[in-house]
Amino acid sequence: MTAASPLLERLRAQLGGPRDGALLRFSLGNALLGAGDAAAAAEAFRQALDFDPAYSAAWKMLGRALQHAGDRVGAIDAYERGIDTAQARGDEQARKEMAVFLKRLRAGAG
């Protein structure tokens, strides 16, 4: 992997500070996934979920990161847990998206 982008550097600089939390870890995960580091992105999404286990979008992105990292079983688990979380929160859009991703993954198309 090449040198960290300015965005990654800014996000990492905030870790452990007063702004650290689910949104920061989620943003870091998105940036890492965009930079092609799916394994590190998955870890950042897991950390976001440590802060807020009901963060539907973090479950969705964890599934995507795990899928990109080649962890099919982990991705299926993340999507299943994310669907349950989204349903409990009434987050219908996230539930539908994860259901589609899960169906594709189970069918071998993801």
C-alpha positions in Angstrom: 0.0 0.0 0.0 1.2 3.5 -0.8 1.6 6.4 1.6 -1.5 7.3 3.6 -3.8 9.9 2.0 -4.3 13.2 3.7 -7.8 12.1 4.6 -6.6 8.9 6.2 -3.9 10.9 8.1 -6.6 13.4 9.4 -8.9 10.7 10.5 -6.2 8.7 12.2 -5.0 11.8 14.0 -8.4 12.1 15.7 -8.4 8.5 17.1 -8.4 8.5 20.9 -9.3 12.1 21.0 -12.5 13.9 22.0 -14.1 13.3 18.6 -13.4 9.6 18.6 -16.5 7.5 18.3 -18.6 5.4 15.9 -18.8 8.1 13.2 -15.0 8.7 13.2 -14.3 4.9 13.0 -17.0 4.5 10.3 -15.4 7.4 8.3 -12.0 5.8 8.7 -13.4 2.4 7.5 -14.8 4.1 4.4 -11.6 5.8 3.6 -9.6 2.6 4.1 -12.0 0.6 1.9 -11.7 3.3 -0.7 -7.9 3.0 -0.5 -8.1 -0.7 -1.1 -7.3 -1.9 2.4 -10.4 -4.1 3.1 -8.9 -5.8 6.2 -8.1 -2.6 7.9 -11.5 -1.2 6.9 -13.2 -4.2 8.5 -11.3 -3.5 11.7 -12.4 0.1 11.7 -16.0 -0.9 11.1 -15.8 -3.4 14.0 -14.5 -0.5 16.2 -17.4 1.7 15.1 -19.7 -1.1 16.2 -17.9 -1.3 19.5 -19.0 2.3 20.1 -22.5 1.8 18.7 -23.7 -1.8 18.1 -26.9 -0.5 16.6 -25.1 1.4 13.8 -26.8 -0.2 10.7 -24.6 1.4 8.2 -21.5 0.1 10.0 -22.9 -3.4 9.8 -23.5 -3.0 6.1 -20.0 -1.7 5.4 -18.4 -4.3 7.6 -20.1 -6.9 5.4 -18.8 -5.2 2.3 -15.3 -4.9 3.7 -15.2 -8.6 4.7 -16.5 -9.6 1.3 -13.7 -7.6 -0.3 -11.2 -9.2 2.1 -12.3 -12.6 0.9 -14.1 -13.5 4.2 -17.4 -14.8 2.9 -18.5 -16.4 6.2 -17.7 -13.2 8.1 -19.5 -11.1 5.5 -22.6 -13.3 5.8 -22.5 -13.0 9.6 -22.2 -9.2 9.4 -25.1 -8.9 7.0 -27.3 -11.1 9.1 -26.5 -9.2 12.2 -26.9 -5.9 10.4 -30.3 -7.0 9.0 -31.5 -7.8 12.6 -30.1 -4.5 13.9 -31.7 -2.5 11.1 -35.0 -4.2 11.5 -35.0 -3.6 15.3 -34.3 0.1 14.6 -36.8 0.4 11.8 -34.1 1.2 9.3 -35.9 -0.3 6.4 -33.6 1.0 3.6 -30.5 -0.5 5.3 -32.3 -3.8 5.9 -33.3 -4.1 2.3 -29.8 -3.3 1.0 -28.2 -5.8 3.3 -30.8 -8.4 2.4 -29.9 -8.0 -1.3 -26.2 -8.2 -0.6 -26.7 -11.3 1.6 -28.8 -13.0 -1.1 -26.2 -12.4 -3.7 -23.4 -13.6 -1.5 -25.3 -16.8 -0.6 -25.9 -17.3 -4.3 -22.2 -17.0 -5.0 -22.6 -13.8 -7.0 -20.8 -11.6 -4.5 
